Structures are given as C-alpha cells and as structure tokens.
Amino acid sequence: MSTERKNFIGHLAGWITWPRFIFAAILIFFLTSILFPFYWMVSSSFKTKAEIGGREPVYIPSAIRLDAYDELFNPDNPSYQKFAYNIINTLKISIPTSIIAVILAIFGSYAIARLRFKGKNALLNGILLVYLFPGVLLIIPLFAMLAQIGDRLGFDVQDNLGVLVFTYLAQTIPVALYMLTNYFRTIPDEIEQAAMIDGCSRLEVIWRVTIPLSIPALVSVSIYTFMIAWNEFLYALVFLNDHTMFTMPIKINTIFNDPTPRPHVVMAASTIMTIPIVLLFLALERYLTEGLTAGGVKG
C-alpha cells in the first residue's frame, strides 16, 4: 500500500510543473469565482432570515426550508407574491422577441452577406454601432416615438407587452444581424448557386439551403436574444406599471425593495430566474459552440 502511494506521489510530482501548477491555480480561482455566487444564491433560498443576515456567514443551511418558494407560489400564503404570473409574462415577452429577431435577422443578414449594393459594409458597421449605445440613451426616443404612434393608432404604451417586445427588438436585432451575417459568409456561395441553377428561387435557397446549414448559428442567436429579453430590467421598469404585468426582474426588484426585508425570497426568485437559462445553455451547448466559433473566421 505504501509503495503504491509513493508511486502515485512520485508520478504526481513528476507531472506537476510550474506552468501546470499556475494554470490549475488560475482555473480553480475562476471556477470558484463563477460557481460560488451561484451556490450562495441557491443555498440562501433555503435559509432563514437569521442565517442570511447573521454576522457569521452560513455556508450550508441547517435544513431545507421551502418557505421562500411557498411565498412565491402558494396562494394560501399570507405574503403570496404571484410569481407564476411574472414567469408567464417574461415568457410572453422573451419567446416572441427571440423568434421575431431571428426571422428578421435571417433576411437582413442574408441580404448583407450575399447581395451587392452600395454602402453594405457601412450598413453593417452602423448596425453594430447602434448596439454599442447604452440602452438608457435609446429608451427616451423609443418611448416618445411609441407614445405618438399609440396616440394615433389608439393603443396604450404603458403595460403593453407587445410594445415591450418591440422595444426589445431594437436591442436584439442589431446583434442578431451581426452574428448571422458573419456566419452566412462562411457558407460557400457555390452551394446556393447550384440550387439556383436547379431552379430554386432566392427564398427557396434561403429555406432549403441556407437555414439548414445555419442551424448552430440560429440556435446561438435565438438563445442570446432570448437571454437579453429574459434578463432585461430597464425597459420593463419604464413601460410596466401594473404589478400583474411585471416581468421577473421587476418583481425581484419589488420584493427586494419591500419595507419588510425578505432576502431568502429574493434569492429563491433569482434562483428560479437563473436555472432555466443555465439548463438551456447546457442542453444546447454543442450548437452554441459551433455557432459562435464558425462565424469567427471567413470560410
């Protein structure tokens, strides 16, 4: 036994070098920095107020308590938060935003990548430039424009999820266009030309050739735009006043600013908001890797 242990230690000592040791230390540091906040959020959702607010940090809850989740979802709870409605509202905004952004970006990106017209590169750079502006600079002109359109067409801008989807498109379409354009440029033009020689129209080429070859990029863009709408806070805060229309970020902020502090409820709501995105990334990791790397170089 001692001989095997010595052999193991000897092999380990021979394998470890200073570069490997430094790399392992840096890797452990970054993994801890990323994973520990997530663990703290999840574990705090099962803690009591005393365990969260005490002077000494409690790393492991004394028991698995579902009081915070009961307050979020149980109608019989005196402090019922109706969090299920907030989840539904967030889905009503995030899913249409992602679908519409991808559909519009497909045609716009294809035009930039394949068609010839003056100012094409300037247009693409201008699209990216719009995305670089902070959202706070766009919210006032967007609100004023939509308010005028609403007055003429007879709809209310406030507490209107459809209007909020439109504002999210202003944030998601530029990055979707830029990502898909780079990916479409990696698809050999000869494949599409062959399809057109066989009698396909331009729309048929997009549907039968370009889209099937671009599934990884489309999945990447869909997840990215979905995530933007899922986590967005500023626009929802401005456009939503009715508590029944709140998205999850606004509801979490409301619970956090409640006169009666309930940090465990905030952590539980944050956990519910975070886990679907994590699971989505893990389930579609292969498509994300292919979609984000293939558009990085021109094929």
N, C-alpha and C positions, 0 to 999 in steps of 0.2 A: 504493500500500500504506500509506504513512504517512498519507495523507488518510483512508483507511478506519479506520485505528487511531485517529486523532484524533476522527473522528466517533463511534466506539464509546465512547471515553473521555468524550467530551462528553455522549453520551446517558446513560452510566452515572452521570456526575457530576450530571446533571440529575435522574436518577431517585432517587438516594440522598438521603434527608433524614435528619435526626437521629432521628425516630421509627422509620423503617425500619431505620436502622443499629443502633439499640438492640434492636429486635425480632430482627434477624438475629443479633446477637451473643448474645442470650439463647437463641435457638433452637439455635445451634451449640453453646453451652455444655451445654444439656440433652441434645442428641443425643450429644455426646461422653461425657457422664456416664453415659448409658444404654448406648451401644453399645461403649464401650471395655472395660468389665469383661467383657462377653460375648466380645469379640475376645481379650482376655487369657486367658480360660478356655480357649477353643478352641485358641489358639496354644500355650498351655502344655502341652496334652495331647500335642503333638508334640515337646516339648523334652526335653533330658536333665536329670538332676538338677543337673548343674553349671550349666546355663543358667538353671534356675529359682532355684537357691539362691545364685548368684553375687552379688557386691556391685554390679556394674553390671547394670541391667535389660536383658534381651534381648527386644526387641520382635518380632523376626522369627526363627523357628527357623532354624538353619543347614541343616537338612534335615527332610524329612517322615518322622518316625520313628513306627512303629506299635507300639513296644514296650509302651506302656501298654495299648493295645487288645488286644494279644496276651496280656497278662497277665490281662485281664478275661475273654476268651472262648476262648482256646486251651487245651484240656485237657492238651496236651503241655508247656505252660509250667510250670517248677518252682514258680512262685508263682501258679498258676491260681486265680482268685477266684470262678469260677462265677457271674459277674454275670448271665448269661442267666436263671438261676433267680430272681434278685432282680427282674428286669424282669417275669417272668411273675407273681410274687407281687404286685407292685404293680398289674398289670393285673387280677388276680383280685379285688383289693380296690376299685380305682378305678371299674371299669366297673359292677359291681353297685351300688356306692354311688350313682353318678350316676343309674342307671336307677330304683332304688327311691326315691331322694329326689325325682326329678321326678314319678313316678307318684303318690306320696303328696301331694306339694305341689299337684298339679293339683286333686285333690278337696278338699283343705283350703283352697286359695286360692279355688276357685270358691264354696265354702260361705261364706267370709268376704265375697267380693265381691258375691254375688248373693242369698244367703238372709238373712232377717231374724230375728235372735234377740238377746236381751238380752246385753250385755257383749261385743258383737262387736269394737268398737274397743279395748276393754281387752284382749281376747284377742290381737289383732294386735300391740298395743304390748308385751304380755307376751312374745310370741314373739320380737320383736326384742330385748327386754331380755335374754332368755336368751342370745341370740347375742353380746351385748356382754360377757358374762362371759368372762374368760380360760379357756382350756381346762384349765389346771392346777387350777382350782377345781372342775371337774366330774369330773376323772379319778378322784379317790378315791371319791366316792359311786358313780360308774358302776362302778368295779372291784368295790366291795363288793357292790353290787346284783347284778351279773352273776355274782359268785362264789357268792352264795347261790342264785341261780337254777340255776347249774350243778351245785351240790351236790344240789339236789332233782331235777333232770332227768337227771343223770348225764353231763354233758359237762364238759370241761376248759376253763377260761377262757384259760389260757396256750397260746400257739402255736396259736390257733384263728382262722383268717382270717375265718370267719363272725362271730365275736364282734367282731372288729375292725371289720368292716363296720357292725355295729350301733352301735358307739361313734362311727363317723364320721357316721352318720345324725343323731346328736344335735347334730353341728356343722353339717351341711349343710341339714337340713330347715328350721330357722328362717329362714335367709337365702333359701332357695328359696321358702318360703311368702310372705315379704315381697315379693320381687321379682315373683312371679306374681300376687299379689293386686293390686298396683298396675297391672299390665298388663291383667288381666281387667277392671278398672274402666274402661279406655279403650275396650273393645269395647261398641258400642251395645246396650243391652238390648233394643231393638226387634227386632233380628235374631233373638235367641233366642226372644223372644215369638212371632214369626211362625212359627218352626219348631215351637213347642209347639202353636200353633193348627192347624198342618198335621198334628198327630197324633204328634209326636215326644215321647218321654218325656224326663225330665231327663237321664238318662245318654246318650240318643241325641243330645240337644242338645250335651252336652259333647264327644261323639265326632265328630259331624258338623259342628258349627258352631264351638264354642269352640276346640278343639285346632287345626283347620286355620288359623284366624285368629291363633293364638298361636305359630306355628312360630318366628319370630325370638326370642320370649321363652323358649321351651322350649329352643332351642339355646343361648341365653346362659346359662340356669340349668344346663343339662347340662354345659357347659364349665366353669362356675365351680365346681360341685360336684365334677366330675372333677378339677379342678386342686387343690382342697382335699385330696382323698384321695390324689392323686398325690404331693403335697409334704409330707404330714403326717409329723411326726417323733416328737412326744412320746408319743402314744398307742401307736404301734407300738413305741417303745422300752420301754414298760411291759408290753405284752401279749405281746411276742415275745422268746423266749429262744433258740430253736433257730436256728442260723445258716442252715439251709436254708429257713427261713420268713421271713427278713429281707426287708423292702422295700428299695428303692433308697436312700432317705435313711439308713436304719440301716446298710446296707452301706457307704455312703460314709463315714459316721462311724467305722465299724470300721476301714476302710483308713487313714483319717486318723490314728487313734489307735494304729496299729500301731507296735511298737517300732522297726521299720526304716522310716524316713520314705520315702514314695514319692509326692511331691506331683504328679508327672505322671500317676500312675494316678488320684489323686483328681480331677484336672482332666478326665481322659478320662471317668470315670464321671459327673461333673457335666455334661459336655457331652452325653452320651447321655441323661441325665435331662432336660435342658433343651430340646433340639432338638424332640422330639415336641410339647411344649406350644406352642412358637413356631410350628411348622408348622400346628398345629391352629388357633391364633388367626388366622394369615394365611389359611388356607383358608376359615374361617367368619367372616371379618371383617364381611361385609355383614350377616349375621344378628345378630352381636354389636352392631353399631351400631344396628340397628333395635330390637332387643330391649331394650337398655339405655336408649335415649332415649325410646321410645314410652311406657314406664311412668313417665316422669318427670313427665308432666302428665296431668291428667284430661281425657278426651275427651268 
